[in-house]
Amino acid sequence: MTDVEFARKHGDQELQIKVPALSGSFTYDDTAYHLPISFALTGIAVHDKPGAQEVYAKTGNNPIVASECLLAAQTASAGKEPEPFTGFISDTVIRKLGYSLVDGSILGLALILGKPANADSAAAICRELQEKYMLTFLAGDVIPVLLNSGVKLGLDYRLIPLGSKSVYGIHFVDIIARVAMMFGGVTPGDMHRLLHYAAERAKAIVIVFPGLSDEEIAFVDGMRVLGFPILTPGGYEGGTWITAGAEDIVRRGMEEKGIRVNVTAIPIPMGCSPAFEGKSIRKEEMYVEFGGGRSTAFELLRMRDASEITDGEVTVIGMEVDTMVQGSANPLGIIIDVAGKTMKKDYEPVLERRIHNFVNYGEGSWHVAQRDLIWVRLSKEAVAKGVKIEHIGKLLASKFRMDFPQLLEAVSVTLITDPQKILEAKKEAERVYEERDARIKGMKDNEVNTYYSCTLCQTFAPNHVCVITPERMGLCGALSWLDGRIAFEISPSGANQPVEKGAVLNLQNGEYEGVNRFVKKASHGEIERISLYSVMEYPMTCCGCFEAIALMLPEVNGIMVVNREFTGITPSGMTFSTLAGTIGGGAQTPGFAGIAKNFVLSDRFLQGEGGIERLVWMPSQLKEELKSRLEKILSDKGKAGFFEKIADENTATTIEDLTVFLERVEHPALAMKPLM
């Protein structure tokens, strides 16, 4: 390609931009969308110079397309940038973020470019974006400025450093393009639908500090066509960008895109935001820990009469953190007592699971697992700032009241660190766990007349409808039937609605008249029939944040399951990303179904195709994750030994290898009724 030239108006100035020639072949790893912006706009899969020339011409010499092609070529020749830069964000990461993009813990996206004159001001803007539930991307000179000021960057902190130059901001745009194709049902090449989706559904803003070159200004200005407001604290006056003071720029940008959030500060000496939820506290960063196999620890949320609770009260029984030995493991019991006129005992386990989220919202606190398997850490940095165990209690009490104002009228928290007193309290917690398990253990789909919908993902996939049953949880793996029922009772007009089963149309496939009626209405008439237990006939639609994909392999008369963490080539000849790119966005694709990983353990798994004996291949990581539970289920069904007949990437990487393996182990799928 000869030197690329394009013109772009910025205010009254016309910019003539020349960029170097492209050469060689270029692409990105772990994506089904090639160069995503070019692919979304034109439907052309760009991997080399001729493809870049074609999309550049077809899009009217678009500066964003030019930037994407040039950066891809440079990345291909120079390789990935070193840490802390992330470069291109993979499809897998975007799908992991999918549920956060629809459940309200990420309200919008922001891109920051340029070189701030005041590091403290830039850090304050980033902190405000974190606290206001924004996922923020950084490119160019702003990154070293923040790092030198001690700001922690990375996906875990929702401050993502894309690259050392401002042009790496193109990855912010390619994420929007992929979200549109993954979740929004935007067909590659449908330019008008993409632009409408970006303007109406992508809650994205751009903040620009001084220091951009003319070429970079043209690239940024090109984002206005996507409906992104471009804001600056100064340095670019005279154009169409919005000028706002640093203390007001975040609020102004969010108002421009209609992003509304009410954030109430919690009076504890550390930040509190979903932005910190994904962080980890490594052993060398830890001041003290609780549980994790090194000490006794548990958590319990229980309903009490309002007369028994003093709202907001936090009690610590035992040592405080300032009397604990640095690096030590100590006992911790977390007991949360709640009261409210509409609170029910059935809500306890659902609310209790929020302890995990809320503790992780603390900038210096970390939590994994649940019940009596919890593991909690406080960082050295947090303790140095004055964080105590008491503050974990204040965080929990505040968040439960903030997030469930219609349900909870009083919340108190007791934290036990006394080695003797925690043992008696743990016995009480174990008794409650057993009672809860007995109430829901073994619940079957045929024992209830009402299922529940989930349309949270319609934020991005307007026609997708998830139907959740006792034996099939949501595709994202985050919502059970009980969660759906309780969510409806808490918020009757919310995303989880009751779905009456109605008359049976196909018992084997799980097709019901009432379910079809609901899905047709909720999908805006796009989907008329779904089967809850079949991959082949009218499978449920997919949004994009499913944990795994089940798909037919007609050559071996079986079905394989691949989880999104697996990055290799499957026997289908495709990666997870490629497969996922064909079925998302609210599509119904016979032969393919998005599922939660735990659905593999359900009696209803593949029922329409004859059951678990159709399963012929899974990645070894997923097999290991499910092994102990799946082997027990198989043994109880009289199918002991079947687990070893399921192939993985170590025994079969191609369909030919898989055929040989299945014949050798005499897999039952080979003798079953043909799938097609």
Long-range contacts (C-beta under 8 A, 24 or more apart in sequence): 1-49, 1-52, 1-53, 4-56, 4-61, 4-66, 4-70, 5-61, 6-61, 6-62, 6-63, 6-66, 6-218, 7-61, 8-63, 8-218, 8-221, 8-222, 9-221, 10-217, 10-218, 10-221, 10-239, 11-238, 11-239, 11-240, 12-238, 15-214, 15-215, 15-217, 15-218, 17-63, 17-66, 17-214, 17-215, 17-218, 19-66, 19-70, 19-215, 20-70, 22-49, 22-52, 22-69, 22-70, 22-73, 23-49, 23-73, 24-48, 24-49, 24-73, 24-76, 24-77, 25-76, 26-72, 26-73, 26-75, 26-76, 26-77, 27-72, 27-76, 28-72, 28-75, 28-88, 29-88, 29-90, 30-90, 30-91, 30-92, 30-567, 30-575, 30-577, 31-88, 31-90, 31-91, 31-178, 31-577, 32-91, 32-575, 32-577, 32-578, 32-579, 32-580, 32-581, 32-582, 33-91, 33-174, 33-177, 33-178, 33-181, 33-188, 33-581, 35-68, 35-69, 35-72, 35-174, 36-68, 36-174, 36-175, 36-177, 36-178, 36-181, 37-64, 37-65, 37-68, 37-170, 37-173, 37-174, 37-177, 38-65, 38-68, 38-69, 39-177, 39-181, 39-188, 40-177, 40-178, 40-180, 40-181, 40-186, 40-188, 40-189, 40-194, 41-65, 41-177, 41-189, 41-191, 41-194, 42-188, 42-189, 42-191, 43-187, 43-188, 43-189, 43-190, 44-189, 46-72, 59-191, 62-222, 63-218, 63-219, 63-221, 63-222, 64-170, 64-173, 64-219, 64-222, 64-223, 67-167, 67-170, 67-219, 68-170, 68-173, 68-174, 70-167, 71-167, 71-168, 71-170, 81-163, 81-164, 81-168, 84-143, 84-147, 84-153, 84-154, 84-161, 85-143, 85-161, 85-162, 85-163, 85-164, 85-168, 86-154, 86-155, 86-160, 86-161, 86-162, 86-163, 87-162, 87-163, 87-168, 87-171, 88-171, 88-174, 89-160, 89-162, 89-171, 89-175, 90-577, 91-178, 91-182, 91-577, 91-580, 91-581, 92-564, 92-565, 92-567, 92-576, 92-577, 93-155, 94-175, 94-178, 94-179, 94-182, 95-182, 95-544, 95-545, 95-546, 95-564, 95-580, 96-545, 96-564, 97-135, 98-182, 98-183, 98-457, 98-460, 98-476, 98-543, 98-544, 98-545, 99-456, 99-476, 99-478, 99-545, 100-135, 100-274, 101-179, 101-183, 101-459, 101-460, 101-545, 102-456, 102-457, 102-459, 102-460, 102-545, 103-456, 103-478, 104-133, 105-133, 105-274, 105-277, 105-357, 106-133, 106-134, 106-135, 106-158, 106-274, 107-132, 107-133, 107-134, 107-203, 107-259, 107-261, 108-133, 108-134, 108-135, 108-203, 108-204, 108-205, 108-254, 108-257, 108-259, 109-134, 109-135, 109-136, 109-137, 109-172, 109-175, 109-176, 109-202, 109-203, 109-204, 109-205, 110-134, 110-135, 110-136, 110-137, 110-204, 110-205, 110-206, 110-207, 110-250, 110-253, 111-136, 111-137, 111-138, 111-139, 111-169, 111-172, 111-204, 111-205, 111-206, 111-207, 112-136, 112-137, 112-138, 112-139, 112-142, 112-206, 112-207, 112-208, 112-209, 113-138, 113-139, 113-140, 113-142, 113-166, 113-169, 113-206, 113-207, 113-208, 113-209, 113-212, 113-216, 113-220, 114-140, 114-141, 114-142, 114-166, 114-208, 114-209, 114-210, 114-211, 114-212, 114-232, 114-235, 115-140, 115-141, 115-142, 115-145, 115-209, 115-210, 115-211, 116-142, 116-145, 116-209, 117-209, 117-210, 118-246, 119-145, 119-146, 119-148, 119-149, 120-149, 121-233, 121-246, 122-146, 122-149, 122-209, 122-246, 123-149, 123-151, 124-246, 124-247, 125-207, 125-246, 125-249, 125-250, 126-151, 126-159, 127-271, 128-250, 129-159, 129-250, 129-275, 130-157, 130-158, 130-159, 130-271, 130-273, 130-275, 130-276, 131-263, 131-271, 131-272, 131-273, 131-275, 132-250, 132-254, 132-259, 132-261, 132-263, 133-261, 133-263, 133-273, 133-274, 133-275, 134-158, 134-250, 134-254, 134-259, 134-275, 135-160, 136-160, 137-162, 137-169, 137-171, 137-172, 137-175, 138-162, 139-163, 139-165, 139-166, 139-167, 139-168, 139-169, 139-171, 139-172, 140-164, 140-165, 140-166, 140-168, 140-169, 140-211, 140-212, 140-216, 141-166, 141-209, 141-211, 142-209, 152-279, 155-278, 156-276, 156-278, 156-279, 156-280, 157-275, 157-276, 157-278, 157-279, 158-274, 158-275, 158-276, 158-278, 159-275, 166-212, 166-213, 166-216, 166-219, 166-220, 167-216, 167-219, 169-219, 169-220, 170-219, 172-204, 172-206, 173-223, 173-226, 176-202, 176-204, 176-226, 179-460, 179-544, 181-581, 181-584, 181-585, 182-460, 182-544, 182-580, 182-581, 182-584, 182-585, 183-457, 183-460, 183-461, 183-464, 183-543, 183-544, 183-545, 183-584, 183-585, 184-460, 184-461, 184-462, 184-585, 185-461, 185-462, 185-463, 185-584, 185-585, 185-586, 185-587, 186-585, 195-225, 195-226, 195-227, 198-226, 198-227, 198-228, 199-226, 199-227, 200-227, 201-459, 201-460, 202-226, 202-227, 202-228, 203-257, 203-258, 203-259, 204-228, 204-257, 205-229, 205-231, 205-253, 205-254, 205-256, 205-257, 206-230, 206-231, 207-231, 207-232, 207-233, 207-249, 207-250, 207-253, 208-232, 208-235, 208-236, 208-241, 209-233, 209-235, 210-234, 210-235, 210-236, 211-235, 212-236, 229-253, 229-256, 229-257, 231-256, 264-398, 264-402, 266-394, 266-395, 266-398, 266-399, 267-394, 268-362, 268-387, 268-391, 268-394, 268-395, 269-382, 269-385, 269-386, 269-387, 269-391, 270-362, 270-363, 270-364, 270-365, 270-382, 270-385, 270-387, 270-391, 271-362, 271-363, 272-361, 272-362, 272-363, 272-395, 272-399, 273-361, 273-363, 274-357, 274-361, 276-360, 276-361, 276-362, 276-363, 277-357, 277-360, 277-361, 278-360, 279-360, 279-363, 279-366, 280-366, 281-364, 281-365, 281-366, 281-377, 281-378, 281-379, 285-379, 285-380, 285-381, 286-327, 286-377, 286-378, 286-379, 286-380, 287-321, 287-326, 287-327, 287-377, 287-378, 287-379, 287-380, 287-382, 287-383, 288-321, 288-324, 288-325, 288-326, 288-327, 288-328, 288-329, 288-330, 288-377, 288-378, 288-383, 289-328, 289-329, 289-330, 289-375, 289-376, 289-377, 289-378, 290-329, 290-330, 290-331, 290-332, 290-374, 290-375, 290-376, 290-377, 290-417, 291-329, 291-332, 291-369, 291-373, 291-374, 291-375, 291-376, 292-329, 292-368, 292-374, 292-375, 292-376, 293-375, 294-329, 295-329, 295-330, 295-331, 295-332, 296-331, 296-332, 296-333, 296-419, 296-422, 296-423, 296-426, 297-331, 297-332, 297-333, 297-372, 297-374, 297-375, 297-376, 298-333, 298-334, 298-371, 298-372, 298-374, 298-422, 298-425, 298-426, 298-429, 299-333, 299-334, 299-335, 299-336, 299-352, 299-355, 299-370, 299-371, 299-372, 299-374, 299-429, 300-333, 300-334, 300-335, 300-336, 300-352, 300-428, 300-429, 300-432, 301-335, 301-336, 301-338, 301-348, 301-349, 301-351, 301-352, 301-355, 302-335, 302-336, 302-337, 302-338, 302-348, 302-432, 303-337, 303-338, 303-339, 303-343, 303-344, 303-345, 303-347, 303-348, 304-337, 304-338, 304-339, 305-339, 306-339, 306-340, 306-409, 306-410, 308-337, 308-339, 309-337, 309-338, 309-339, 309-410, 309-411, 309-412, 310-410, 310-412, 311-401, 311-409, 311-410, 311-411, 311-412, 312-397, 312-398, 312-401, 312-411, 312-412, 313-397, 313-412, 313-413, 314-390, 314-393, 314-394, 314-397, 314-412, 314-413, 314-414, 314-415, 315-393, 315-412, 315-413, 315-414, 315-415, 316-388, 316-389, 316-390, 316-393, 316-415, 316-417, 317-414, 317-415, 317-416, 317-417, 317-418, 317-421, 318-416, 318-417, 318-418, 318-419, 318-421, 318-422, 319-417, 319-418, 320-388, 320-389, 320-390, 320-417, 321-378, 321-383, 321-387, 321-388, 321-389, 322-383, 322-388, 326-380, 330-417, 331-416, 331-417, 331-418, 331-419, 331-422, 332-374, 332-376, 332-389, 332-415, 332-416, 332-417, 332-422, 333-414, 333-415, 333-416, 333-417, 333-422, 333-425, 333-426, 333-429, 334-374, 334-392, 334-396, 334-413, 334-414, 334-415, 335-413, 335-414, 335-415, 335-416, 335-425, 335-429, 336-396, 336-397, 336-400, 336-411, 336-412, 336-413, 336-414, 337-411, 337-412, 337-413, 337-414, 338-400, 338-408, 338-410, 338-411, 339-408, 339-409, 339-410, 339-411, 340-404, 340-407, 340-408, 340-409, 340-410, 341-409, 342-406, 342-407, 342-489, 342-490, 343-407, 343-408, 344-489, 346-439, 346-482, 346-485, 346-486, 347-407, 347-486, 347-489, 347-490, 348-432, 348-436, 349-436, 349-482, 350-482, 350-483, 350-486, 350-487, 351-400, 351-404, 354-399, 354-400, 354-403, 355-396, 358-395, 358-396, 358-399, 358-400, 359-392, 359-395, 359-396, 361-395, 361-399, 362-387, 362-391, 362-392, 362-395, 365-392, 365-395, 371-429, 371-433, 372-426, 372-429, 372-430, 372-433, 389-415, 389-417, 390-415, 404-490, 406-490, 406-491, 407-490, 440-482, 443-470, 443-471, 443-481, 444-470, 444-471, 444-603, 445-469, 445-470, 445-471, 445-472, 445-510, 445-532, 445-604, 448-481, 448-501, 449-500, 449-501, 450-498, 450-499, 450-500, 450-501, 451-481, 451-484, 451-498, 451-499, 451-501, 451-515, 452-481, 452-484, 452-485, 452-487, 452-488, 452-496, 452-497, 452-498, 452-499, 453-484, 453-495, 453-496, 453-497, 453-498, 453-499, 453-518, 453-522, 454-479, 454-484, 454-495, 454-496, 455-495, 455-497, 455-522, 456-495, 457-543, 457-544, 457-545, 458-495, 460-543, 460-544, 461-541, 461-543, 461-544, 461-584, 461-585, 461-586, 462-524, 462-586, 463-523, 463-524, 463-526, 463-527, 463-541, 463-586, 464-523, 464-541, 464-542, 464-543, 464-585, 464-586, 465-518, 465-519, 465-522, 465-523, 465-527, 465-530, 465-540, 465-541, 466-540, 466-543, 467-499, 467-515, 467-518, 467-519, 467-530, 467-532, 467-540, 468-496, 469-532, 469-604, 471-602, 471-603, 471-604, 472-532, 472-533, 472-596, 472-599, 472-602, 472-604, 473-596, 473-598, 473-599, 474-596, 475-540, 475-542, 475-543, 475-545, 475-546, 475-547, 475-594, 475-595, 475-596, 476-545, 476-546, 476-547, 476-596, 477-547, 477-596, 477-597, 477-598, 497-522, 506-531, 506-537, 508-533, 508-534, 508-607, 508-608, 509-533, 509-534, 509-537, 509-538, 509-607, 509-608, 510-534, 510-604, 510-607, 510-608, 511-538, 523-586, 526-586, 527-588, 530-588, 531-608, 532-604, 533-604, 533-605, 533-606, 533-607, 533-608, 534-607, 534-608, 534-609, 535-559, 535-590, 535-591, 535-592, 535-593, 535-606, 535-608, 535-609, 536-590, 536-591, 536-608, 536-609, 536-675, 536-676, 537-590, 537-608, 538-588, 538-590, 539-588, 539-589, 539-590, 539-591, 539-592, 539-593, 540-588, 540-593, 540-594, 541-586, 541-587, 541-588, 542-583, 542-584, 542-585, 542-586, 542-587, 542-589, 542-592, 542-593, 542-594, 543-584, 543-585, 543-586, 543-594, 544-580, 544-584, 544-585, 546-580, 546-594, 546-595, 546-596, 547-595, 547-596, 547-597, 548-594, 548-595, 548-596, 548-597, 548-600, 548-622, 549-576, 549-579, 549-580, 549-583, 549-592, 549-593, 549-594, 549-595, 550-592, 550-593, 550-595, 550-606, 551-579, 551-591, 551-592, 551-593, 552-591, 552-592, 552-675, 552-676, 553-616, 553-617, 553-655, 553-658, 554-675, 554-676, 555-655, 555-658, 555-659, 556-616, 556-655, 556-658, 556-659, 556-662, 556-667, 556-669, 556-670, 557-669, 557-670, 557-672, 557-674, 557-675, 558-614, 558-615, 558-616, 558-617, 558-662, 558-667, 558-669, 558-670, 558-675, 559-606, 559-609, 559-614, 559-615, 559-616, 559-669, 559-675, 560-615, 560-616, 560-617, 560-618, 561-595, 561-600, 561-615, 561-617, 561-618, 561-622, 562-618, 562-619, 562-622, 563-597, 563-618, 563-619, 563-621, 563-622, 565-619, 565-621, 565-622, 566-619, 566-621, 566-622, 566-649, 568-619, 568-649, 568-653, 569-653, 570-617, 570-649, 571-617, 571-647, 571-652, 571-653, 571-654, 571-655, 571-657, 571-658, 572-655, 573-654, 573-655, 597-622, 597-625, 597-626, 598-626, 600-626, 600-630, 601-626, 601-629, 601-630, 601-633, 609-675, 610-672, 610-673, 612-637, 612-639, 612-642, 613-639, 613-642, 613-668, 613-669, 613-672, 614-669, 614-672, 614-675, 615-646, 615-669, 616-646, 616-647, 616-658, 616-662, 616-667, 616-669, 617-646, 617-647, 617-648, 617-652, 617-658, 618-646, 618-647, 618-648, 619-648, 619-649, 620-648, 620-649, 620-650, 623-648, 642-668
